[in-house]
C-alpha cells in the first residue's frame, strides 16, 4: 500500500468535515517543502538560526493544527455556523502569518519582535492582531466543546481539556511580546528600541539553541511551554483513542484521561515556571529537578488513584454478581 493510499481515507474524512482547514493544511505542507529547500540551499543565519527554520516550523505547526481542528469539528455537528466562522478565520490568519514570516526570512530579517522600521513594526503588528483574532476564534471552539455531549465520554473530556490547554498555550505567547528590561533601559537611554519582546528569558534572542527546535540551551525560553500548551489538543485525544483501542471500561478511561489532563496542565505550568526563572531545560539546577520530580510524583499519584478507583468499583460489583 502506498503512502497516498494509506492517508487518503483520513484526508477524505477531514475534507468532508472542513474543506477550508484541510485545504489550508495542504497549502502549508506545500509551503513547508519550499522552506525545506530554502534550508538546504540558503546559508544565511538570522538571530543564530537558519533563515528558513522559522517559516518551516510555522508551516508544519499550522498544518497540524488545521487538520486537528478539522477533526475536532467532526465532533461538533450542532455548531455549523461556529465551524464556518472559525474555519475561515483560522485559515486566513495562518496564511497571513506564514506569508509574513516567509517574507521577512526572504529579506534576511526577523519577523517577531522586529520594530526597527515602520514596515517591520507594521508587519509585526499585523501578526499580533491576527493571532489575537485566531485565539478568540479558538475560545469559541472551547465553549462549544464544553457544551457538547459526547458518545465517548473519555474522548470528550480530552477534547475539552486539550483545546482549553491549547488556548492557554496560545496565551503564553503574549508573554513574549513584552519589552525586556534591557530593551526598556536602552529606550530610556535614547538608544531606540528596534526589538520589542523576546522568547529568551535572561539573555537576548539568538544564543545557542537545541538542534531542531532552537530552544535556548543556556537560558529560559518561553517557546517551550508555548509549544507544549499548543499541542495538548493532539496529545490528549490520542491518549483517549489509545485507551479505547485497549478496550478498557469507559469509567476507567474517563478517570485516566482526567488524570492525564491534570498531569499535562502541571507539565505546562512547570515548563512556564522554568522558562520565567531564566533556566534552560538542558541546564537543570536543584529547583528544576525538584519541580520535575514533583510533577512525576503528581502524575503517578493521579494514575494510581484512577486505577485504584476502578479496582474498588470492581470489588463492589462482585457480591452482586454471585
Steps between C-alpha positions, in 0.01 A plus 500: 500500500639840401519789744235690303261203515558470875421862583228560241205368709590718798563801278162448332326499839677821597406657165134417563526642851654833393631564150646840588722371780605190307591709196697736726693205645587376150611852404723517808654161418578630152658809655695274735660329201614839369636602841690172535658569164596842636664334798704285264622771263493827699792531745376819667451511877253726685544542878706184521266272299478409130294760318231256387467305825227720646282494183540121491399460864197724460393322180499156661342630822215674318444196277470272803267740681280546192455125457439456873236771504329345197489171695364674811226658287381149417400468867299826490220436249258731684721807448509561121519880516779496758696245293471714187608823668785340696619297201525799266648721773767245588588440135532872424715564807734210425551604139576860605727389784712258297515739203642779720749267668617373160524853361718614788719192465540582130610850601748354747343649809285394793121494493414496870586787737649698210403869526819643352319665208143609431458211256634241744292637788189497280554138400560398862184689603296323232625164624413585859149617410442193282603260775275681749208445261590134454528447875151648543375258236662211687320612815170455316597137429580449869155628598335267248696199623403560863133523397508200266402152619713211375414135443852415621542693824876441518560646154271789588696586812831493314363727228375747760817493708729488196343800329491693827870437560572592138330833564714545811810413298406759239456760774856443621613650171390836635778481759755512218376834368586693817815715464782365714667705771807542278287623209318750722829620648642556151187691399524723810863569415384634162661209317172403340321165521531312169388178671199482731456167675687172506448129550826458693494587871826624646682580175436641153353267240746323273720303739590132482191292434389138521536342152174484305297727729746781568386520863767662713756267655620758749198708606127482544292478182128580492460304178520177699176537705345669196573191288380243752187698577409539133530127433285381790207467259694233311664316791201450730246375240760257367530360852123456520491321166784274611316408819187425297695263278615326817132423574510648848162567665372853446505606871865402525584677173330817624696497827827436317454778244397747772817403688701545180345842438590618851850360455541676165383829650758451774770440238414821314498692829841357596646584159366856526645538850831362376511743209408805710780411742743537211614136508538276197354151495845357437669698778315362800563628852368366830169688471449369148557142608274541803225645282534218249489234772191667648328484163595133455369423849175684426455311173565159656271580791217604269541190282515277807185657641314452172597131485423446869152647459434250224615208716278616789203524266562147374520364855171666588334341198614145578251413780211618289603264221518186724 
